[in-house]
Amino acid sequence: MSQSSTPSAAPSIVLVRHGETEWSLSGQHTGRTDIPLTERGIEQARAVGRALGGRRFGLVLTSPLRRSVHTAELAGYGVEAQVEPDLTEWDYGAYEGLTSAQISERFGEEWNLWRNGVEIDSEGRGEEVADLLRRDEAVIRRARRALNQGDDVLVFSHGHFLRTLAATWTGLPVSGGEHFALDTASVSVLGFEHGNQVVRVWNRTPWAE
């Protein structure tokens, strides 16, 4: 994804989901748990770097969690990347580490993150839609400062959070992220068309090409 291959000359936000982890492979919800990439995840992250082809960005941001930081490093942007706490994954509260099937059993019926949300745990951990919207808007405000100067922005983060970010960018409610499926080590692009904020590329997986 070189500069010449971007679909628009307008500045854009390139989103990268971190590479595979043991829990992304097993389907366990991984919010605040700080686990490493698998060997396959490492190779996926390197493929992201090859796809970006050394493209320069005015601002590079990463979630503080190591699966995201390591993906940024392997893709060739570790030195430039600034840690942004608002890019951390959705905090699943009491559902941390559980699969959807396990949560459904606990919930008492079929559970859907986007419609049912999470259960706050005994330590008060867990995020509601309003928490995610606040973080989405903060990230977009920070990115917009670079976009307004004509610079592209590169973001390394997590599956569910990036889906909420895409929804917020396009004017959808946070729950609209349900419709933006996102694989590990995928590359997506948020940008503009006729002044509207749009999704220009979604869920490109360089490691599968």
Contacts in CASP RR format, 6 or more apart in sequence:
PFRMAT RR
TARGET T0000
AUTHOR 0000-0000-0000
METHOD contacts of the structure
MODEL  1
MSQSSTPSAAPSIVLVRHGETEWSLSGQHTGRTDIPLTERGIEQARAVGR
ALGGRRFGLVLTSPLRRSVHTAELAGYGVEAQVEPDLTEWDYGAYEGLTS
AQISERFGEEWNLWRNGVEIDSEGRGEEVADLLRRDEAVIRRARRALNQG
DDVLVFSHGHFLRTLAATWTGLPVSGGEHFALDTASVSVLGFEHGNQVVR
VWNRTPWAE
1 14 0 8 1.000
1 51 0 8 1.000
1 52 0 8 1.000
1 53 0 8 1.000
1 55 0 8 1.000
1 187 0 8 1.000
1 201 0 8 1.000
1 204 0 8 1.000
1 206 0 8 1.000
2 52 0 8 1.000
2 53 0 8 1.000
2 54 0 8 1.000
2 55 0 8 1.000
3 55 0 8 1.000
3 56 0 8 1.000
6 12 0 8 1.000
6 189 0 8 1.000
6 200 0 8 1.000
7 189 0 8 1.000
7 200 0 8 1.000
7 201 0 8 1.000
8 191 0 8 1.000
8 192 0 8 1.000
8 193 0 8 1.000
8 200 0 8 1.000
10 191 0 8 1.000
10 192 0 8 1.000
11 146 0 8 1.000
11 147 0 8 1.000
11 150 0 8 1.000
11 151 0 8 1.000
11 152 0 8 1.000
11 153 0 8 1.000
11 191 0 8 1.000
12 147 0 8 1.000
12 152 0 8 1.000
12 153 0 8 1.000
12 189 0 8 1.000
12 190 0 8 1.000
12 191 0 8 1.000
12 192 0 8 1.000
12 200 0 8 1.000
13 143 0 8 1.000
13 147 0 8 1.000
13 152 0 8 1.000
13 153 0 8 1.000
13 154 0 8 1.000
13 155 0 8 1.000
13 169 0 8 1.000
13 189 0 8 1.000
13 190 0 8 1.000
13 191 0 8 1.000
14 52 0 8 1.000
14 57 0 8 1.000
14 152 0 8 1.000
14 153 0 8 1.000
14 154 0 8 1.000
14 155 0 8 1.000
14 187 0 8 1.000
14 188 0 8 1.000
14 189 0 8 1.000
15 155 0 8 1.000
15 157 0 8 1.000
15 162 0 8 1.000
15 165 0 8 1.000
15 166 0 8 1.000
15 187 0 8 1.000
15 188 0 8 1.000
15 189 0 8 1.000
15 190 0 8 1.000
16 48 0 8 1.000
16 71 0 8 1.000
16 72 0 8 1.000
16 75 0 8 1.000
16 154 0 8 1.000
16 155 0 8 1.000
16 156 0 8 1.000
16 157 0 8 1.000
16 185 0 8 1.000
16 186 0 8 1.000
16 187 0 8 1.000
16 188 0 8 1.000
17 157 0 8 1.000
17 158 0 8 1.000
17 159 0 8 1.000
17 162 0 8 1.000
17 182 0 8 1.000
17 183 0 8 1.000
17 184 0 8 1.000
17 185 0 8 1.000
17 186 0 8 1.000
18 37 0 8 1.000
18 45 0 8 1.000
18 63 0 8 1.000
18 65 0 8 1.000
18 67 0 8 1.000
18 68 0 8 1.000
18 70 0 8 1.000
18 71 0 8 1.000
18 156 0 8 1.000
18 157 0 8 1.000
18 158 0 8 1.000
18 184 0 8 1.000
18 185 0 8 1.000
19 37 0 8 1.000
19 41 0 8 1.000
19 42 0 8 1.000
19 44 0 8 1.000
19 45 0 8 1.000
19 67 0 8 1.000
19 71 0 8 1.000
19 184 0 8 1.000
19 185 0 8 1.000
20 37 0 8 1.000
20 38 0 8 1.000
20 40 0 8 1.000
20 41 0 8 1.000
20 44 0 8 1.000
20 184 0 8 1.000
20 185 0 8 1.000
21 30 0 8 1.000
21 35 0 8 1.000
21 36 0 8 1.000
21 37 0 8 1.000
21 38 0 8 1.000
21 41 0 8 1.000
21 67 0 8 1.000
21 184 0 8 1.000
22 35 0 8 1.000
22 38 0 8 1.000
23 29 0 8 1.000
23 30 0 8 1.000
23 33 0 8 1.000
23 35 0 8 1.000
23 97 0 8 1.000
24 30 0 8 1.000
24 184 0 8 1.000
25 38 0 8 1.000
26 99 0 8 1.000
27 99 0 8 1.000
27 100 0 8 1.000
28 97 0 8 1.000
28 98 0 8 1.000
28 99 0 8 1.000
29 92 0 8 1.000
29 95 0 8 1.000
29 96 0 8 1.000
29 97 0 8 1.000
29 98 0 8 1.000
29 99 0 8 1.000
29 100 0 8 1.000
29 103 0 8 1.000
29 113 0 8 1.000
30 67 0 8 1.000
30 89 0 8 1.000
30 96 0 8 1.000
30 97 0 8 1.000
30 158 0 8 1.000
31 65 0 8 1.000
31 88 0 8 1.000
31 89 0 8 1.000
31 90 0 8 1.000
31 91 0 8 1.000
31 92 0 8 1.000
31 96 0 8 1.000
31 158 0 8 1.000
32 65 0 8 1.000
32 88 0 8 1.000
32 89 0 8 1.000
32 91 0 8 1.000
32 96 0 8 1.000
32 125 0 8 1.000
33 96 0 8 1.000
33 97 0 8 1.000
34 65 0 8 1.000
34 66 0 8 1.000
34 67 0 8 1.000
35 66 0 8 1.000
35 67 0 8 1.000
36 66 0 8 1.000
36 67 0 8 1.000
36 70 0 8 1.000
37 44 0 8 1.000
37 45 0 8 1.000
37 67 0 8 1.000
37 70 0 8 1.000
37 71 0 8 1.000
41 184 0 8 1.000
41 185 0 8 1.000
42 70 0 8 1.000
42 74 0 8 1.000
43 207 0 8 1.000
44 184 0 8 1.000
44 185 0 8 1.000
44 206 0 8 1.000
44 207 0 8 1.000
45 70 0 8 1.000
45 71 0 8 1.000
45 74 0 8 1.000
45 75 0 8 1.000
45 185 0 8 1.000
46 74 0 8 1.000
46 75 0 8 1.000
47 185 0 8 1.000
47 206 0 8 1.000
47 207 0 8 1.000
47 209 0 8 1.000
48 71 0 8 1.000
48 74 0 8 1.000
48 75 0 8 1.000
48 185 0 8 1.000
48 187 0 8 1.000
48 206 0 8 1.000
48 207 0 8 1.000
49 74 0 8 1.000
49 75 0 8 1.000
49 76 0 8 1.000
49 206 0 8 1.000
50 206 0 8 1.000
51 187 0 8 1.000
51 204 0 8 1.000
51 206 0 8 1.000
51 209 0 8 1.000
52 75 0 8 1.000
52 77 0 8 1.000
52 154 0 8 1.000
52 187 0 8 1.000
54 76 0 8 1.000
55 152 0 8 1.000
56 152 0 8 1.000
57 77 0 8 1.000
57 80 0 8 1.000
57 151 0 8 1.000
57 152 0 8 1.000
57 153 0 8 1.000
57 154 0 8 1.000
58 146 0 8 1.000
58 149 0 8 1.000
58 151 0 8 1.000
58 152 0 8 1.000
58 153 0 8 1.000
59 82 0 8 1.000
59 142 0 8 1.000
59 143 0 8 1.000
59 145 0 8 1.000
59 146 0 8 1.000
59 151 0 8 1.000
59 153 0 8 1.000
59 154 0 8 1.000
60 72 0 8 1.000
60 77 0 8 1.000
60 78 0 8 1.000
60 80 0 8 1.000
60 81 0 8 1.000
60 82 0 8 1.000
60 153 0 8 1.000
60 154 0 8 1.000
60 155 0 8 1.000
60 156 0 8 1.000
61 81 0 8 1.000
61 82 0 8 1.000
61 83 0 8 1.000
61 84 0 8 1.000
61 87 0 8 1.000
61 139 0 8 1.000
61 142 0 8 1.000
61 143 0 8 1.000
61 153 0 8 1.000
61 154 0 8 1.000
61 155 0 8 1.000
61 156 0 8 1.000
62 68 0 8 1.000
62 69 0 8 1.000
62 71 0 8 1.000
62 72 0 8 1.000
62 78 0 8 1.000
62 81 0 8 1.000
62 82 0 8 1.000
62 83 0 8 1.000
62 84 0 8 1.000
62 87 0 8 1.000
62 155 0 8 1.000
62 156 0 8 1.000
62 157 0 8 1.000
63 69 0 8 1.000
63 83 0 8 1.000
63 84 0 8 1.000
63 85 0 8 1.000
63 87 0 8 1.000
63 88 0 8 1.000
63 89 0 8 1.000
63 156 0 8 1.000
63 157 0 8 1.000
63 158 0 8 1.000
63 161 0 8 1.000
64 83 0 8 1.000
64 84 0 8 1.000
64 85 0 8 1.000
64 87 0 8 1.000
64 88 0 8 1.000
65 88 0 8 1.000
65 89 0 8 1.000
65 158 0 8 1.000
67 158 0 8 1.000
68 87 0 8 1.000
68 156 0 8 1.000
68 157 0 8 1.000
68 158 0 8 1.000
69 78 0 8 1.000
69 81 0 8 1.000
69 83 0 8 1.000
69 156 0 8 1.000
71 156 0 8 1.000
71 185 0 8 1.000
72 78 0 8 1.000
72 81 0 8 1.000
72 156 0 8 1.000
73 81 0 8 1.000
75 156 0 8 1.000
77 154 0 8 1.000
77 156 0 8 1.000
81 156 0 8 1.000
84 139 0 8 1.000
84 142 0 8 1.000
86 135 0 8 1.000
86 138 0 8 1.000
86 139 0 8 1.000
87 135 0 8 1.000
87 139 0 8 1.000
87 155 0 8 1.000
87 156 0 8 1.000
87 157 0 8 1.000
87 158 0 8 1.000
87 161 0 8 1.000
88 135 0 8 1.000
88 157 0 8 1.000
88 158 0 8 1.000
88 161 0 8 1.000
89 157 0 8 1.000
89 158 0 8 1.000
89 159 0 8 1.000
89 160 0 8 1.000
89 161 0 8 1.000
90 113 0 8 1.000
90 118 0 8 1.000
90 127 0 8 1.000
90 132 0 8 1.000
90 158 0 8 1.000
90 160 0 8 1.000
90 161 0 8 1.000
90 164 0 8 1.000
91 118 0 8 1.000
91 125 0 8 1.000
91 126 0 8 1.000
91 127 0 8 1.000
91 131 0 8 1.000
92 98 0 8 1.000
92 113 0 8 1.000
92 118 0 8 1.000
92 126 0 8 1.000
92 127 0 8 1.000
93 118 0 8 1.000
93 119 0 8 1.000
93 120 0 8 1.000
93 121 0 8 1.000
93 124 0 8 1.000
93 125 0 8 1.000
93 126 0 8 1.000
93 127 0 8 1.000
94 118 0 8 1.000
94 119 0 8 1.000
94 120 0 8 1.000
94 121 0 8 1.000
94 122 0 8 1.000
94 126 0 8 1.000
95 103 0 8 1.000
95 106 0 8 1.000
95 118 0 8 1.000
95 119 0 8 1.000
96 121 0 8 1.000
96 125 0 8 1.000
98 106 0 8 1.000
100 111 0 8 1.000
100 113 0 8 1.000
103 111 0 8 1.000
104 110 0 8 1.000
104 111 0 8 1.000
106 119 0 8 1.000
107 116 0 8 1.000
112 178 0 8 1.000
113 160 0 8 1.000
114 175 0 8 1.000
114 176 0 8 1.000
114 177 0 8 1.000
114 178 0 8 1.000
115 175 0 8 1.000
115 178 0 8 1.000
117 128 0 8 1.000
117 129 0 8 1.000
118 126 0 8 1.000
118 127 0 8 1.000
118 128 0 8 1.000
119 126 0 8 1.000
120 126 0 8 1.000
129 173 0 8 1.000
129 174 0 8 1.000
129 175 0 8 1.000
132 161 0 8 1.000
132 164 0 8 1.000
132 174 0 8 1.000
133 164 0 8 1.000
133 168 0 8 1.000
133 174 0 8 1.000
135 161 0 8 1.000
136 164 0 8 1.000
136 165 0 8 1.000
136 167 0 8 1.000
136 168 0 8 1.000
136 169 0 8 1.000
136 174 0 8 1.000
137 168 0 8 1.000
139 155 0 8 1.000
139 165 0 8 1.000
140 165 0 8 1.000
140 168 0 8 1.000
140 169 0 8 1.000
143 153 0 8 1.000
143 155 0 8 1.000
146 152 0 8 1.000
146 153 0 8 1.000
147 153 0 8 1.000
155 162 0 8 1.000
155 165 0 8 1.000
157 165 0 8 1.000
159 182 0 8 1.000
162 182 0 8 1.000
162 188 0 8 1.000
163 176 0 8 1.000
163 177 0 8 1.000
163 178 0 8 1.000
163 180 0 8 1.000
163 182 0 8 1.000
164 174 0 8 1.000
164 177 0 8 1.000
165 190 0 8 1.000
166 177 0 8 1.000
166 180 0 8 1.000
166 188 0 8 1.000
166 190 0 8 1.000
166 199 0 8 1.000
166 202 0 8 1.000
167 173 0 8 1.000
167 174 0 8 1.000
167 175 0 8 1.000
167 176 0 8 1.000
167 177 0 8 1.000
167 180 0 8 1.000
168 174 0 8 1.000
169 190 0 8 1.000
169 191 0 8 1.000
169 197 0 8 1.000
169 199 0 8 1.000
170 190 0 8 1.000
170 197 0 8 1.000
170 198 0 8 1.000
170 199 0 8 1.000
171 197 0 8 1.000
180 199 0 8 1.000
180 202 0 8 1.000
180 203 0 8 1.000
181 203 0 8 1.000
182 188 0 8 1.000
182 202 0 8 1.000
182 203 0 8 1.000
183 203 0 8 1.000
183 205 0 8 1.000
185 205 0 8 1.000
185 206 0 8 1.000
185 207 0 8 1.000
186 203 0 8 1.000
186 204 0 8 1.000
186 205 0 8 1.000
187 201 0 8 1.000
187 204 0 8 1.000
187 205 0 8 1.000
187 206 0 8 1.000
188 199 0 8 1.000
188 201 0 8 1.000
188 202 0 8 1.000
188 203 0 8 1.000
188 204 0 8 1.000
189 199 0 8 1.000
189 200 0 8 1.000
189 201 0 8 1.000
189 202 0 8 1.000
190 197 0 8 1.000
190 198 0 8 1.000
190 199 0 8 1.000
190 200 0 8 1.000
191 197 0 8 1.000
191 198 0 8 1.000
191 199 0 8 1.000
191 200 0 8 1.000
192 198 0 8 1.000
193 200 0 8 1.000
END
